[in-house]
Amino acid sequence: MSDNDITTTALHDAFFALHHGLPRQGPGSDTTTRRLLSLAGPLPERPRVLDLGCGPGRSALLLAAEAGAEVTAVDLHEPFLAELRRTAAARGLDERIHTLRADMGALEELPDGSFDLVWAESSAWVIGFDRALAEWRRLLAPGGTLVLTECVWTTEEPGETARGFWEEHYRLRTVAGNAAAAVEAGFHVLGTVLQPEEDWDEYYAPLAAHADAADLSVPGMAEAVSGARAEIALRREHGAEYGYAGFALRPADPRWRTREETAADVPLVREINAAAFATPDEAGLVDALRGDRAAWLPGLSYVAEAPDGTVAAYALITRCHVDGAPAAALAPVAVAPAYQRTGAGQAVVRAVLDAARLRGERLVLVLGHPEYYPRFGFARASEYGIRPTFEVPDEAMMALDLDGSGAVTRGTISYPAAFGV
């Protein structure tokens, strides 16, 4: 064994010695895990979950206990898996959690479509965000969801120090950049969560304590401690420039091709709206909005095509305002009668919401069926302090915070004149 090999082995062993006994191996919290779980949408009664890079298993334990999940917990470091097995047994969860020592970048032994939820908190960086999207998608059952967290830039112009550190270690994007990569890879973005500073404290406070207590005479330990302290100092001084974000992603339904409308689609869109509603008002609304330059948002008029190329569904997002601040209105959503209750409507709504997210929209409002739109992440607008100027049932006026920040304008909704309200 060469001196370089010995040094590498010593650093590896010291790194894990420094991290043993930490409750987490990356920024996170039970609160964030629960919030990400809520974005995944409804799950089967006993969902099959794959937790990749599970570490000591904080997320795996929560998913087993609170989601009733059957968890396959994967990590390459056997001591972490042993710790998870002991904790699971102590909590009576050993029948729900199964450990697997494996490389998250080499999961050939796991069959396609075998998990309802693939989960990776603070671990996707090991193989890279784009590779994770490409390789883990096959593991999802139909309707399954991929949830992962990733370090991101939280400013468009990070400073030299932060950029220099991360360019040496790992390429960061913004939340919008990763969302765009997910859409390009064939996923819909169900939601994103920018993790709070407390999530970093849950990781770095115990790590700093371990660093202070470490035996620096152990080979490689001085270097491991130095690296940990440098990372903690960077976060303390430049934490406003980067953070961790969670992404809930679902593969697009392959039955429907979704795209922006073309000029040739305009009469077809009119026909679909006329056929989908009891009156011609919705078809007239779209025509009126097309003529309103202040309301029309290029690129946010979407169709879904059936396998034979037929335009099966339509969704439109236009500009509205909340107390003068720009927001977006989803309306109308229409499905041709022959394709209703087939998933075409869901496909086109998810696609136009992705398009709105990628163009930087932050808030989308919809007046619609309270049992339909929550599947896309909509909640009562009143929960955000947002209300219409007209009387509607509270549960029917809904809002979607696209970037998950909660930083949306409160106040009264102003619709374009074409809506007549």
C-alpha positions, 0 to 999 in steps of 0.5 A: 500500500502506497503512502497516498493510499495510507493517507486516504484510508486514514482520512476516510476512517477519521471522517467517519469517526468524527461523524459517528454518533451524530443524529444527522449526516447533513442539514435537516430536521424532523419538521422538514422531513414531515413537510417533504412527506406532505409534498409527496401526496397521498401514499398507499396504506403501507408504502414501499420506501427506499431511503438512499444514503440513510446514514443512522436512519433518522428519516427512515425511522420517521417514515416507518413510524409516521407514514407506516412505510416499509423502508429499505434503508441503503448506505455503504457504511455498515456501522450506520446501518448497524446503528439504525438496526439497533434503534429500529429494534428499540422502537419496535420498528425492526419489522418495517425497516430493512437495511441494505449495504449498497452503493446508491450509484449501483442499485442494479439488484433493485427491480424497476418500479418497486418503490412508491417513494424514493427518499434521499436527504442530504445524500444525492450529492454523492452521485450528483443531482442529475445522475440521481434523477436519471438513475433512480427514476426507474425504481419508482412504481407508477404514481411514485415520487422522488424526494431529495434534498440538495445544496443550492445557491440562494442568491444569483450572485454568490460571493467569491469565497462561497463560490470558490469553496463550492466550485472545489467541492460540488457544483451548485445550482439555484432552486430554479436551476434544479427544478429546470433540470428535473423538468428536463429529465421528465419529472413534474415538480410537486413542490420545493422547500428551502430548509430553515437555518435551524436545519443546519444547526441540527447538523453543525452543532453536534458536529462542532462538539465532536470536533472539539472533543476529537483526538487529533493524534489519531491519523487523519483526524486533524485534517478531518476536524480542520475540514469540518471547522472550515465548513462550519465557518463558511456557513456562519459567514456566508450562509445567506448565499447558499442553503439546502432545499428539498424537491418532491418530484414525480415522473410525467405521465407517459401517456400524455405529451404536454407542450405550449399551444401553437397557433394551429391549436387555437381553434382546437382549444376553443372547441375543448373549452366549449365542449367541456363547460355548460356555457360558452363563457370559458371559451370566450374567456380564453379569447378575451385573455389572448387580447389582453397584453397585460394579462397574457403570459407567453408560454403559459397556455398549454395543451396535452396530446393523446397518443394519436396526437389529438389535443385532449386537455388545456390549461391556462395561466394568466397575470393577476395581482394581490394587493398590486403585486404580480401573481398568476391565475390558473383558469380555465382548465378544460378536458375534452369529453372523450378524455375526462377522468383519464389523467389528461387534465392532471398532466396538463395542469402539472405541465403548466405549473412547471412552466410557471415555476421555471419562468419565475412565478411565485404564486398561483391562484385558482378558483376550483373544486376543493377536492381536485386542486389540492393534489397539485399542492394548492391550499386555501388562499385564506391560509396565506391571508389572500381573499377574492373581492367576491363571495365564494366558499373559502375552500374553493379559493386556493393558492399555491406557493411555487417556491415554498418560501411562504413569502407571498403577498397578502391581500385582495385578488385583482383579476383581469377584466376578462374574468368579469369580477 
